[in-house]
C-alpha cells in the first residue's frame, strides 16, 4: 500500500497546480518551469514513518533517472520541527522545501505522505510510485 489521496481532489490528466518555493538550499523552484519534463511532488512530515519510506522510494527514483528527466521535490508540512526536517533532508539527493514557504494552490493534504507525478504540465498519477 502506498498512499491515500483524500486531501486533494485532482483527477488523472488534470492540470498541475502552482508551486513556487525556495528549497532548503535556497534555490528557486517553480513547477511551471519544468513543464517539459516529469516532476514528482511529495508532501511529507518528519514524524511520519510512511513518509520516510516514501522518501526512500523517491531516492531510488533519483538514482535511476537523471535530473534532466525527472525533477523531485519533497514539501515538508512540519510547522514546529524545522531542525528535524533539515536533518532528514540531508540524507537525500533531491530537493526539499517547506510548505509554509511556498506560493501554491496545492491544499495542505489531510493524509500523508501524498505524491503527485506530473508530466508536460498535467498530473498523470497520484500516489503511485510503485509503477514509476
N, CA, C and O atoms as CSV, one atom per row, in Angstrom:
chain,resi,resn,atom,element,x,y,z
A,1,UNK,N,N,0.849,-1.172,0.000
A,1,UNK,CA,C,0.000,0.000,0.000
A,1,UNK,C,C,0.891,1.230,0.000
A,1,UNK,O,O,1.839,1.323,0.780
A,2,UNK,N,N,0.583,2.161,-0.870
A,2,UNK,CA,C,1.432,3.345,-0.918
A,2,UNK,C,C,0.776,4.483,-0.151
A,2,UNK,O,O,1.220,4.809,0.950
A,3,UNK,N,N,-0.252,5.088,-0.691
A,3,UNK,CA,C,-0.821,6.269,-0.056
A,3,UNK,C,C,-2.308,6.398,-0.323
A,3,UNK,O,O,-2.823,5.816,-1.278
A,4,UNK,N,N,-2.986,7.142,0.497
A,4,UNK,CA,C,-4.371,7.506,0.236
A,4,UNK,C,C,-4.400,8.973,-0.140
A,4,UNK,O,O,-3.689,9.780,0.458
A,5,UNK,N,N,-5.218,9.330,-1.126
A,5,UNK,CA,C,-5.244,10.710,-1.609
A,5,UNK,C,C,-6.598,11.333,-1.330
A,5,UNK,O,O,-7.369,11.582,-2.256
A,6,UNK,N,N,-6.891,11.583,-0.081
A,6,UNK,CA,C,-8.163,12.190,0.270
A,6,UNK,C,C,-8.064,13.698,0.440
A,6,UNK,O,O,-9.079,14.394,0.413
A,7,UNK,N,N,-6.862,14.202,0.613
A,7,UNK,CA,C,-6.682,15.616,0.903
A,7,UNK,C,C,-6.861,16.526,-0.289
A,7,UNK,O,O,-7.277,17.672,-0.126
A,8,UNK,N,N,-6.558,16.049,-1.485
A,8,UNK,CA,C,-6.667,16.869,-2.672
A,8,UNK,C,C,-7.619,16.213,-3.649
A,8,UNK,O,O,-7.616,14.992,-3.805
A,9,UNK,N,N,-8.416,17.007,-4.295
A,9,UNK,CA,C,-9.341,16.474,-5.284
A,9,UNK,C,C,-8.788,16.813,-6.652
A,9,UNK,O,O,-9.038,17.892,-7.190
A,10,UNK,N,N,-8.039,15.886,-7.206
A,10,UNK,CA,C,-7.456,16.037,-8.534
A,10,UNK,C,C,-7.662,14.732,-9.266
A,10,UNK,O,O,-7.573,13.662,-8.665
A,11,UNK,N,N,-7.933,14.803,-10.537
A,11,UNK,CA,C,-8.121,13.587,-11.302
A,11,UNK,C,C,-6.972,13.403,-12.261
A,11,UNK,O,O,-6.224,14.342,-12.534
A,12,UNK,N,N,-6.828,12.206,-12.768
A,12,UNK,CA,C,-5.793,11.920,-13.743
A,12,UNK,C,C,-5.932,12.875,-14.912
A,12,UNK,O,O,-7.041,13.160,-15.364
A,13,UNK,N,N,-4.815,13.363,-15.395
A,13,UNK,CA,C,-4.747,14.309,-16.511
A,13,UNK,C,C,-5.296,15.696,-16.175
A,13,UNK,O,O,-5.549,16.485,-17.087
A,14,UNK,N,N,-5.487,16.015,-14.894
A,14,UNK,CA,C,-5.839,17.388,-14.567
A,14,UNK,C,C,-4.560,18.223,-14.657
A,14,UNK,O,O,-3.455,17.690,-14.550
A,15,UNK,N,N,-4.716,19.519,-14.853
A,15,UNK,CA,C,-3.544,20.371,-14.997
A,15,UNK,C,C,-2.873,20.582,-13.649
A,15,UNK,O,O,-3.532,20.655,-12.612
A,16,UNK,N,N,-1.570,20.677,-13.685
A,16,UNK,CA,C,-0.785,20.836,-12.464
A,16,UNK,C,C,-1.097,22.166,-11.795
A,16,UNK,O,O,-1.507,23.136,-12.433
A,17,UNK,N,N,-0.891,22.170,-10.514
A,17,UNK,CA,C,-1.112,23.358,-9.701
A,17,UNK,C,C,0.121,24.263,-9.730
A,17,UNK,O,O,1.178,23.887,-10.238
A,18,UNK,N,N,-0.041,25.450,-9.179
A,18,UNK,CA,C,1.078,26.372,-8.998
A,18,UNK,C,C,1.896,25.915,-7.796
A,18,UNK,O,O,1.339,25.553,-6.759
A,19,UNK,N,N,3.207,25.933,-7.938
A,19,UNK,CA,C,4.091,25.647,-6.822
A,19,UNK,C,C,5.388,26.415,-7.042
A,19,UNK,O,O,6.187,26.077,-7.915
A,20,UNK,N,N,5.583,27.452,-6.237
A,20,UNK,CA,C,6.790,28.276,-6.283
A,20,UNK,C,C,7.335,28.343,-4.865
A,20,UNK,O,O,6.622,28.705,-3.929
A,21,UNK,N,N,8.622,27.985,-4.714
A,21,UNK,CA,C,9.194,27.938,-3.373
A,21,UNK,C,C,10.720,27.966,-3.468
A,21,UNK,O,O,11.295,27.561,-4.478
A,22,UNK,N,N,11.365,28.445,-2.411
A,22,UNK,CA,C,12.815,28.295,-2.277
A,22,UNK,C,C,13.047,26.986,-1.529
A,22,UNK,O,O,12.456,26.746,-0.476
A,23,UNK,N,N,13.917,26.144,-2.087
A,23,UNK,CA,C,14.179,24.872,-1.426
A,23,UNK,C,C,15.125,25.070,-0.236
A,23,UNK,O,O,15.550,26.191,0.045
A,24,UNK,N,N,15.449,23.983,0.455
A,24,UNK,CA,C,16.295,24.063,1.650
A,24,UNK,C,C,17.679,24.611,1.341
A,24,UNK,O,O,18.353,25.122,2.236
A,25,UNK,N,N,18.113,24.515,0.093
A,25,UNK,CA,C,19.416,25.063,-0.312
A,25,UNK,C,C,19.279,26.488,-0.838
A,25,UNK,O,O,20.225,27.048,-1.392
A,26,UNK,N,N,18.079,27.077,-0.659
A,26,UNK,CA,C,17.760,28.460,-1.050
A,26,UNK,C,C,17.749,28.664,-2.563
A,26,UNK,O,O,17.938,29.784,-3.037
A,27,UNK,N,N,17.528,27.594,-3.320
A,27,UNK,CA,C,17.381,27.696,-4.770
A,27,UNK,C,C,15.904,27.777,-5.110
A,27,UNK,O,O,15.072,27.134,-4.469
A,28,UNK,N,N,15.586,28.568,-6.116
A,28,UNK,CA,C,14.194,28.728,-6.520
A,28,UNK,C,C,13.676,27.480,-7.227
A,28,UNK,O,O,14.386,26.850,-8.010
A,29,UNK,N,N,12.436,27.142,-6.937
A,29,UNK,CA,C,11.738,26.068,-7.629
A,29,UNK,C,C,10.402,26.628,-8.085
A,29,UNK,O,O,9.636,27.167,-7.287
A,30,UNK,N,N,10.127,26.494,-9.388
A,30,UNK,CA,C,8.841,26.919,-9.951
A,30,UNK,C,C,8.358,25.776,-10.839
A,30,UNK,O,O,8.953,25.500,-11.880
A,31,UNK,N,N,7.293,25.123,-10.432
A,31,UNK,CA,C,6.776,23.968,-11.148
A,31,UNK,C,C,6.532,24.255,-12.626
A,31,UNK,O,O,6.744,23.387,-13.473
A,32,UNK,N,N,6.095,25.451,-12.929
A,32,UNK,CA,C,5.799,25.830,-14.317
A,32,UNK,C,C,7.031,25.724,-15.217
A,32,UNK,O,O,6.903,25.433,-16.406
A,33,UNK,N,N,8.207,25.955,-14.668
A,33,UNK,CA,C,9.440,25.922,-15.467
A,33,UNK,C,C,9.862,24.494,-15.837
A,33,UNK,O,O,10.788,24.308,-16.627
A,34,UNK,N,N,9.203,23.512,-15.284
A,34,UNK,CA,C,9.522,22.120,-15.575
A,34,UNK,C,C,8.438,21.475,-16.439
A,34,UNK,O,O,8.229,20.263,-16.376
A,35,UNK,N,N,7.760,22.276,-17.234
A,35,UNK,CA,C,6.618,21.780,-17.997
A,35,UNK,C,C,6.989,20.760,-19.062
A,35,UNK,O,O,6.110,20.054,-19.555
A,36,UNK,N,N,8.270,20.659,-19.436
A,36,UNK,CA,C,8.683,19.707,-20.461
A,36,UNK,C,C,9.348,18.456,-19.898
A,36,UNK,O,O,9.972,17.700,-20.644
A,37,UNK,N,N,9.224,18.231,-18.603
A,37,UNK,CA,C,9.804,17.030,-18.019
A,37,UNK,C,C,8.879,16.504,-16.934
A,37,UNK,O,O,7.887,17.139,-16.579
A,38,UNK,N,N,9.221,15.345,-16.422
A,38,UNK,CA,C,8.440,14.741,-15.354
A,38,UNK,C,C,8.876,15.339,-14.019
A,38,UNK,O,O,10.069,15.488,-13.751
A,39,UNK,N,N,7.893,15.677,-13.189
A,39,UNK,CA,C,8.153,16.215,-11.853
A,39,UNK,C,C,7.367,15.375,-10.854
A,39,UNK,O,O,6.196,15.058,-11.064
A,40,UNK,N,N,8.031,15.029,-9.776
A,40,UNK,CA,C,7.367,14.343,-8.675
A,40,UNK,C,C,7.314,15.314,-7.507
A,40,UNK,O,O,8.347,15.803,-7.050
A,41,UNK,N,N,6.107,15.593,-7.026
A,41,UNK,CA,C,5.895,16.475,-5.873
A,41,UNK,C,C,5.373,15.606,-4.740
A,41,UNK,O,O,4.337,14.952,-4.865
A,42,UNK,N,N,6.108,15.610,-3.630
A,42,UNK,CA,C,5.766,14.785,-2.482
A,42,UNK,C,C,5.528,15.684,-1.275
A,42,UNK,O,O,6.279,16.630,-1.038
A,43,UNK,N,N,4.475,15.382,-0.513
A,43,UNK,CA,C,4.178,16.086,0.733
A,43,UNK,C,C,4.433,15.119,1.888
A,43,UNK,O,O,3.964,13.981,1.857
A,44,UNK,N,N,5.180,15.566,2.915
A,44,UNK,CA,C,5.606,14.680,3.990
A,44,UNK,C,C,5.783,15.432,5.291
A,44,UNK,O,O,5.805,16.663,5.309
A,45,UNK,N,N,5.910,14.676,6.400
A,45,UNK,CA,C,6.277,15.237,7.698
A,45,UNK,C,C,7.405,14.394,8.288
A,45,UNK,O,O,7.583,13.233,7.920
A,46,UNK,N,N,8.154,14.983,9.192
A,46,UNK,CA,C,9.298,14.287,9.768
A,46,UNK,C,C,8.885,13.190,10.749
A,46,UNK,O,O,9.655,12.259,10.983
A,47,UNK,N,N,7.705,13.281,11.317
A,47,UNK,CA,C,7.265,12.305,12.315
A,47,UNK,C,C,6.567,11.094,11.696
A,47,UNK,O,O,6.244,10.143,12.409
A,48,UNK,N,N,6.332,11.113,10.403
A,48,UNK,CA,C,5.545,10.075,9.724
A,48,UNK,C,C,6.457,8.967,9.179
A,48,UNK,O,O,7.278,9.208,8.294
A,49,UNK,N,N,6.303,7.756,9.714
A,49,UNK,CA,C,7.120,6.625,9.274
A,49,UNK,C,C,6.878,6.295,7.798
A,49,UNK,O,O,7.825,6.003,7.068
A,50,UNK,N,N,5.626,6.338,7.357
A,50,UNK,CA,C,5.317,6.063,5.952
A,50,UNK,C,C,5.952,7.113,5.031
A,50,UNK,O,O,6.347,6.808,3.906
A,51,UNK,N,N,6.040,8.338,5.523
A,51,UNK,CA,C,6.683,9.404,4.740
A,51,UNK,C,C,8.152,9.089,4.511
A,51,UNK,O,O,8.660,9.261,3.403
A,52,UNK,N,N,8.833,8.631,5.548
A,52,UNK,CA,C,10.254,8.314,5.408
A,52,UNK,C,C,10.465,7.157,4.430
A,52,UNK,O,O,11.445,7.150,3.686
A,53,UNK,N,N,9.557,6.186,4.424
A,53,UNK,CA,C,9.631,5.094,3.441
A,53,UNK,C,C,9.427,5.629,2.035
A,53,UNK,O,O,10.096,5.201,1.095
A,54,UNK,N,N,8.506,6.561,1.897
A,54,UNK,CA,C,8.250,7.178,0.594
A,54,UNK,C,C,9.479,7.969,0.121
A,54,UNK,O,O,9.813,7.938,-1.063
A,55,UNK,N,N,10.147,8.670,1.031
A,55,UNK,CA,C,11.368,9.403,0.678
A,55,UNK,C,C,12.431,8.439,0.159
A,55,UNK,O,O,13.172,8.772,-0.766
A,56,UNK,N,N,12.509,7.267,0.740
A,56,UNK,CA,C,13.462,6.255,0.262
A,56,UNK,C,C,13.112,5.810,-1.155
A,56,UNK,O,O,14.004,5.601,-1.977
A,57,UNK,N,N,11.823,5.663,-1.445
A,57,UNK,CA,C,11.399,5.321,-2.812
A,57,UNK,C,C,11.781,6.427,-3.786
A,57,UNK,O,O,12.216,6.160,-4.907
A,58,UNK,N,N,11.615,7.662,-3.351
A,58,UNK,CA,C,11.985,8.792,-4.204
A,58,UNK,C,C,13.490,8.802,-4.472
A,58,UNK,O,O,13.924,9.124,-5.578
A,59,UNK,N,N,14.275,8.454,-3.473
A,59,UNK,CA,C,15.727,8.399,-3.667
A,59,UNK,C,C,16.088,7.313,-4.687
A,59,UNK,O,O,17.000,7.505,-5.492
A,60,UNK,N,N,15.397,6.199,-4.663
A,60,UNK,CA,C,15.615,5.142,-5.656
A,60,UNK,C,C,15.305,5.654,-7.062
A,60,UNK,O,O,16.031,5.357,-8.011
A,61,UNK,N,N,14.240,6.411,-7.187
A,61,UNK,CA,C,13.895,7.012,-8.488
A,61,UNK,C,C,14.978,8.002,-8.900
A,61,UNK,O,O,15.369,8.035,-10.067
A,62,UNK,N,N,15.469,8.811,-7.959
A,62,UNK,CA,C,16.533,9.783,-8.260
A,62,UNK,C,C,17.772,9.065,-8.780
A,62,UNK,O,O,18.408,9.533,-9.725
A,63,UNK,N,N,18.113,7.951,-8.182
A,63,UNK,CA,C,19.287,7.191,-8.613
A,63,UNK,C,C,19.094,6.609,-10.011
A,63,UNK,O,O,20.061,6.443,-10.754
A,64,UNK,N,N,17.868,6.304,-10.364
A,64,UNK,CA,C,17.568,5.669,-11.655
A,64,UNK,C,C,17.452,6.677,-12.798
A,64,UNK,O,O,17.827,6.373,-13.930
A,65,UNK,N,N,16.937,7.865,-12.512
A,65,UNK,CA,C,16.680,8.868,-13.551
A,65,UNK,C,C,17.455,10.153,-13.272
A,65,UNK,O,O,17.450,10.634,-12.139
A,66,UNK,N,N,18.117,10.716,-14.277
A,66,UNK,CA,C,18.836,11.985,-14.071
A,66,UNK,C,C,17.864,13.155,-13.876
A,66,UNK,O,O,16.695,13.088,-14.254
A,67,UNK,N,N,18.382,14.216,-13.280
A,67,UNK,CA,C,17.566,15.408,-13.013
A,67,UNK,C,C,16.936,15.955,-14.291
A,67,UNK,O,O,15.824,16.482,-14.252
A,68,UNK,N,N,17.627,15.839,-15.417
A,68,UNK,CA,C,17.070,16.350,-16.679
A,68,UNK,C,C,15.817,15.601,-17.105
A,68,UNK,O,O,15.018,16.133,-17.876
A,69,UNK,N,N,15.629,14.379,-16.620
A,69,UNK,CA,C,14.432,13.597,-16.969
A,69,UNK,C,C,13.346,13.703,-15.907
A,69,UNK,O,O,12.161,13.820,-16.221
A,70,UNK,N,N,13.765,13.661,-14.645
A,70,UNK,CA,C,12.799,13.664,-13.544
A,70,UNK,C,C,13.279,14.621,-12.458
A,70,UNK,O,O,14.371,14.450,-11.915
A,71,UNK,N,N,12.477,15.617,-12.143
A,71,UNK,CA,C,12.751,16.529,-11.031
A,71,UNK,C,C,11.890,16.076,-9.856
A,71,UNK,O,O,10.711,15.767,-10.026
A,72,UNK,N,N,12.481,16.038,-8.672
A,72,UNK,CA,C,11.765,15.613,-7.470
A,72,UNK,C,C,11.862,16.717,-6.432
A,72,UNK,O,O,12.940,17.252,-6.173
A,73,UNK,N,N,10.715,17.052,-5.837
A,73,UNK,CA,C,10.721,17.988,-4.711
A,73,UNK,C,C,9.800,17.436,-3.628
A,73,UNK,O,O,8.661,17.050,-3.891
A,74,UNK,N,N,10.321,17.408,-2.412
A,74,UNK,CA,C,9.573,16.940,-1.252
A,74,UNK,C,C,9.227,18.155,-0.402
A,74,UNK,O,O,10.112,18.880,0.053
A,75,UNK,N,N,7.948,18.365,-0.196
A,75,UNK,CA,C,7.456,19.534,0.537
A,75,UNK,C,C,7.125,19.115,1.968
A,75,UNK,O,O,6.228,18.303,2.197
A,76,UNK,N,N,7.856,19.675,2.920
A,76,UNK,CA,C,7.679,19.340,4.324
A,76,UNK,C,C,6.520,20.122,4.920
A,76,UNK,O,O,6.395,21.328,4.708
A,77,UNK,N,N,5.671,19.419,5.673
A,77,UNK,CA,C,4.486,20.034,6.271
A,77,UNK,C,C,4.638,20.318,7.757
A,77,UNK,O,O,3.686,20.773,8.392
A,78,UNK,N,N,5.815,20.062,8.330
A,78,UNK,CA,C,6.028,20.333,9.750
A,78,UNK,C,C,5.986,21.836,10.002
A,78,UNK,O,O,6.515,22.629,9.223
A,79,UNK,N,N,5.353,22.203,11.095
A,79,UNK,CA,C,5.299,23.620,11.460
A,79,UNK,C,C,6.245,23.952,12.596
A,79,UNK,O,O,6.676,25.098,12.726
A,80,UNK,N,N,6.576,22.970,13.423
A,80,UNK,CA,C,7.345,23.253,14.631
A,80,UNK,C,C,8.757,22.682,14.614
A,80,UNK,O,O,9.601,23.145,15.382
A,81,UNK,N,N,9.044,21.716,13.786
A,81,UNK,CA,C,10.282,20.960,13.912
A,81,UNK,C,C,11.163,21.103,12.668
A,81,UNK,O,O,11.454,20.110,12.001
A,82,UNK,N,N,11.582,22.312,12.355
A,82,UNK,CA,C,12.421,22.551,11.182
A,82,UNK,C,C,13.743,21.796,11.250
A,82,UNK,O,O,14.193,21.254,10.240
A,83,UNK,N,N,14.372,21.751,12.424
A,83,UNK,CA,C,15.671,21.086,12.541
A,83,UNK,C,C,15.591,19.620,12.140
A,83,UNK,O,O,16.468,19.115,11.439
A,84,UNK,N,N,14.554,18.946,12.579
A,84,UNK,CA,C,14.404,17.523,12.229
A,84,UNK,C,C,14.212,17.348,10.725
A,84,UNK,O,O,14.779,16.432,10.128
A,85,UNK,N,N,13.423,18.212,10.120
A,85,UNK,CA,C,13.199,18.140,8.667
A,85,UNK,C,C,14.503,18.354,7.904
A,85,UNK,O,O,14.780,17.648,6.934
A,86,UNK,N,N,15.304,19.327,8.338
A,86,UNK,CA,C,16.581,19.593,7.674
A,86,UNK,C,C,17.532,18.407,7.811
A,86,UNK,O,O,18.238,18.065,6.862
A,87,UNK,N,N,17.555,17.782,8.982
A,87,UNK,CA,C,18.425,16.620,9.188
A,87,UNK,C,C,18.027,15.463,8.282
A,87,UNK,O,O,18.891,14.788,7.722
A,88,UNK,N,N,16.741,15.232,8.136
A,88,UNK,CA,C,16.260,14.162,7.259
A,88,UNK,C,C,16.628,14.476,5.812
A,88,UNK,O,O,17.090,13.596,5.085
A,89,UNK,N,N,16.429,15.705,5.396
A,89,UNK,CA,C,16.677,16.108,4.001
A,89,UNK,C,C,18.137,15.902,3.599
A,89,UNK,O,O,18.421,15.624,2.434
A,90,UNK,N,N,19.055,16.033,4.538
A,90,UNK,CA,C,20.484,15.877,4.227
A,90,UNK,C,C,20.829,14.481,3.709
A,90,UNK,O,O,21.871,14.294,3.082
A,91,UNK,N,N,19.969,13.513,3.966
A,91,UNK,CA,C,20.225,12.136,3.560
A,91,UNK,C,C,19.805,11.829,2.128
A,91,UNK,O,O,19.984,10.706,1.658
A,92,UNK,N,N,19.250,12.814,1.432
A,92,UNK,CA,C,18.694,12.569,0.103
A,92,UNK,C,C,19.276,13.536,-0.920
A,92,UNK,O,O,19.757,14.615,-0.573
A,93,UNK,N,N,19.224,13.131,-2.190
A,93,UNK,CA,C,19.848,13.936,-3.243
A,93,UNK,C,C,18.850,14.747,-4.055
A,93,UNK,O,O,19.219,15.313,-5.084
A,94,UNK,N,N,17.611,14.819,-3.625
A,94,UNK,CA,C,16.626,15.637,-4.337
A,94,UNK,C,C,16.238,16.844,-3.489
A,94,UNK,O,O,16.676,16.979,-2.347
A,95,UNK,N,N,15.416,17.714,-4.059
A,95,UNK,CA,C,15.062,18.984,-3.406
A,95,UNK,C,C,14.062,18.798,-2.266
A,95,UNK,O,O,13.193,17.927,-2.307
A,96,UNK,N,N,14.215,19.638,-1.259
A,96,UNK,CA,C,13.280,19.711,-0.141
A,96,UNK,C,C,12.896,21.173,0.065
A,96,UNK,O,O,13.701,22.076,-0.165
A,97,UNK,N,N,11.666,21.393,0.498
A,97,UNK,CA,C,11.196,22.747,0.796
A,97,UNK,C,C,10.119,22.669,1.873
A,97,UNK,O,O,9.613,21.589,2.179
A,98,UNK,N,N,9.776,23.813,2.443
A,98,UNK,CA,C,8.727,23.914,3.457
A,98,UNK,C,C,7.432,24.392,2.820
A,98,UNK,O,O,7.437,25.319,2.011
A,99,UNK,N,N,6.332,23.764,3.182
A,99,UNK,CA,C,5.015,24.170,2.686
A,99,UNK,C,C,4.721,25.618,3.075
A,99,UNK,O,O,4.124,26.363,2.297
A,100,UNK,N,N,5.134,26.009,4.260
A,100,UNK,CA,C,4.852,27.366,4.738
A,100,UNK,C,C,5.614,28.429,3.952
A,100,UNK,O,O,5.262,29.606,4.012
A,101,UNK,N,N,6.652,28.034,3.216
A,101,UNK,CA,C,7.414,28.975,2.388
A,101,UNK,C,C,6.906,29.039,0.951
A,101,UNK,O,O,7.392,29.845,0.157
A,102,UNK,N,N,5.942,28.204,0.614
A,102,UNK,CA,C,5.515,28.053,-0.786
A,102,UNK,C,C,4.375,28.986,-1.163
A,102,UNK,O,O,3.505,29.304,-0.352
A,103,UNK,N,N,4.410,29.411,-2.413
A,103,UNK,CA,C,3.260,30.035,-3.051
A,103,UNK,C,C,2.648,28.923,-3.891
A,103,UNK,O,O,3.229,28.490,-4.885
A,104,UNK,N,N,1.481,28.471,-3.486
A,104,UNK,CA,C,0.902,27.298,-4.140
A,104,UNK,C,C,-0.604,27.265,-3.993
A,104,UNK,O,O,-1.169,27.835,-3.060
A,105,UNK,N,N,-1.243,26.586,-4.931
A,105,UNK,CA,C,-2.655,26.306,-4.763
A,105,UNK,C,C,-2.892,24.819,-4.506
A,105,UNK,O,O,-4.026,24.346,-4.563
A,106,UNK,N,N,-1.800,24.079,-4.217
A,106,UNK,CA,C,-1.955,22.747,-3.646
A,106,UNK,C,C,-2.459,22.956,-2.224
A,106,UNK,O,O,-1.853,23.713,-1.466
A,107,UNK,N,N,-3.533,22.315,-1.852
A,107,UNK,CA,C,-4.013,22.409,-0.477
A,107,UNK,C,C,-3.180,21.489,0.393
A,107,UNK,O,O,-2.665,20.470,-0.068
A,108,UNK,N,N,-3.055,21.857,1.649
A,108,UNK,CA,C,-2.323,21.002,2.571
A,108,UNK,C,C,-3.047,19.662,2.681
A,108,UNK,O,O,-4.233,19.625,3.009
A,109,UNK,N,N,-2.348,18.571,2.410
A,109,UNK,CA,C,-3.001,17.257,2.432
A,109,UNK,C,C,-3.500,16.872,3.818
A,109,UNK,O,O,-2.876,17.194,4.830
A,110,UNK,N,N,-4.618,16.186,3.849
A,110,UNK,CA,C,-5.135,15.656,5.107
A,110,UNK,C,C,-4.472,14.334,5.442
A,110,UNK,O,O,-4.374,13.963,6.612
A,111,UNK,N,N,-4.016,13.623,4.423
A,111,UNK,CA,C,-3.352,12.328,4.596
A,111,UNK,C,C,-1.959,12.407,3.998
A,111,UNK,O,O,-1.768,12.946,2.908
A,112,UNK,N,N,-0.995,11.869,4.716
A,112,UNK,CA,C,0.384,11.904,4.240
A,112,UNK,C,C,0.987,10.516,4.349
A,112,UNK,O,O,0.508,9.701,5.138
A,113,UNK,N,N,2.008,10.232,3.589
A,113,UNK,CA,C,2.564,11.074,2.532
A,113,UNK,C,C,1.609,11.150,1.355
A,113,UNK,O,O,0.730,10.303,1.193
A,114,UNK,N,N,1.791,12.159,0.549
A,114,UNK,CA,C,0.993,12.315,-0.665
A,114,UNK,C,C,1.919,12.746,-1.795
A,114,UNK,O,O,2.717,13.670,-1.640
A,115,UNK,N,N,1.804,12.069,-2.929
A,115,UNK,CA,C,2.730,12.275,-4.039
A,115,UNK,C,C,1.968,12.454,-5.337
A,115,UNK,O,O,0.966,11.786,-5.591
A,116,UNK,N,N,2.473,13.380,-6.160
A,116,UNK,CA,C,1.895,13.636,-7.480
A,116,UNK,C,C,2.972,13.473,-8.533
A,116,UNK,O,O,4.085,13.976,-8.376
A,117,UNK,N,N,2.646,12.773,-9.602
A,117,UNK,CA,C,3.548,12.625,-10.746
A,117,UNK,C,C,2.982,13.503,-11.850
A,117,UNK,O,O,1.845,13.322,-12.285
A,118,UNK,N,N,3.792,14.458,-12.296
A,118,UNK,CA,C,3.355,15.474,-13.253
A,118,UNK,C,C,4.244,15.403,-14.487
A,118,UNK,O,O,5.469,15.365,-14.379
A,119,UNK,N,N,3.620,15.385,-15.658
A,119,UNK,CA,C,4.381,15.373,-16.907
A,119,UNK,C,C,3.706,16.308,-17.904
A,119,UNK,O,O,2.487,16.289,-18.079
A,120,UNK,N,N,4.540,17.132,-18.556
A,120,UNK,CA,C,4.033,18.104,-19.526
A,120,UNK,C,C,2.905,18.956,-18.951
A,120,UNK,O,O,1.935,19.270,-19.640
A,121,UNK,N,N,3.048,19.322,-17.680
A,121,UNK,CA,C,2.084,20.211,-17.046
A,121,UNK,C,C,0.791,19.562,-16.608
A,121,UNK,O,O,-0.124,20.260,-16.171
A,122,UNK,N,N,0.685,18.239,-16.712
A,122,UNK,CA,C,-0.536,17.538,-16.304
A,122,UNK,C,C,-0.218,16.516,-15.221
A,122,UNK,O,O,0.821,15.856,-15.246
A,123,UNK,N,N,-1.136,16.406,-14.274
A,123,UNK,CA,C,-0.986,15.398,-13.235
A,123,UNK,C,C,-1.410,14.064,-13.827
A,123,UNK,O,O,-2.573,13.860,-14.175
A,124,UNK,N,N,-0.430,13.149,-13.937
A,124,UNK,CA,C,-0.705,11.841,-14.521
A,124,UNK,C,C,-1.197,10.851,-13.482
A,124,UNK,O,O,-2.146,10.102,-13.714
A,125,UNK,N,N,-0.540,10.860,-12.341
A,125,UNK,CA,C,-0.863,9.889,-11.303
A,125,UNK,C,C,-0.732,10.545,-9.950
A,125,UNK,O,O,0.090,11.438,-9.740
A,126,UNK,N,N,-1.562,10.080,-9.039
A,126,UNK,CA,C,-1.413,10.450,-7.645
A,126,UNK,C,C,-0.996,9.202,-6.894
A,126,UNK,O,O,-1.587,8.136,-7.061
A,127,UNK,N,N,-0.004,9.339,-6.089
A,127,UNK,CA,C,0.337,8.311,-5.114
A,127,UNK,C,C,0.634,6.947,-5.719
A,127,UNK,O,O,0.251,5.928,-5.145
A,128,UNK,N,N,1.301,6.902,-6.854
A,128,UNK,CA,C,1.605,5.625,-7.489
A,128,UNK,C,C,3.053,5.554,-7.914
A,128,UNK,O,O,3.350,5.561,-9.108
A,129,UNK,N,N,3.952,5.486,-6.963
A,129,UNK,CA,C,5.369,5.391,-7.278
A,129,UNK,C,C,5.788,3.961,-7.589
A,129,UNK,O,O,6.834,3.735,-8.196
A,130,UNK,N,N,4.988,3.016,-7.181
A,130,UNK,CA,C,5.368,1.623,-7.387
A,130,UNK,C,C,5.499,1.269,-8.859
A,130,UNK,O,O,6.292,0.397,-9.213
A,131,UNK,N,N,4.749,1.918,-9.712
A,131,UNK,CA,C,4.802,1.627,-11.146
A,131,UNK,C,C,5.597,2.664,-11.920
A,131,UNK,O,O,5.506,2.720,-13.146
A,132,UNK,N,N,6.370,3.482,-11.232
A,132,UNK,CA,C,7.127,4.534,-11.887
A,132,UNK,C,C,8.309,3.944,-12.622
A,132,UNK,O,O,9.077,4.677,-13.244
